[in-house]
Amino acid sequence: MGFSYKPLWKLLIDKDMTKKKLMEQTGISKSTIDKMGRGETISLNIVDKICKQFDCKVEDIMEYKEEIAK
């Protein structure tokens, strides 16, 4: 899996903010939001923009999930 952005999605709910509003306020593209929805990696510039938007730490918007070998 790698990364999970569940903390960000929860934060958006708590702030009563849509993904579209987040995109408008930070300049993040829809394709980046889609990548996050799939748990893919994103650039640190995007992480920085989101952290600045919410005045939060990285761990407030994403977490690392170690893959378990089958």
ABEGO torsion letter per residue (X at the ends): XEBBAAAAAAAAAAAGBBAAAAAAAAGBBAAAAAAAAAGBBBBAAAAAAAAAAAGBBAAAABBBBBBBBX
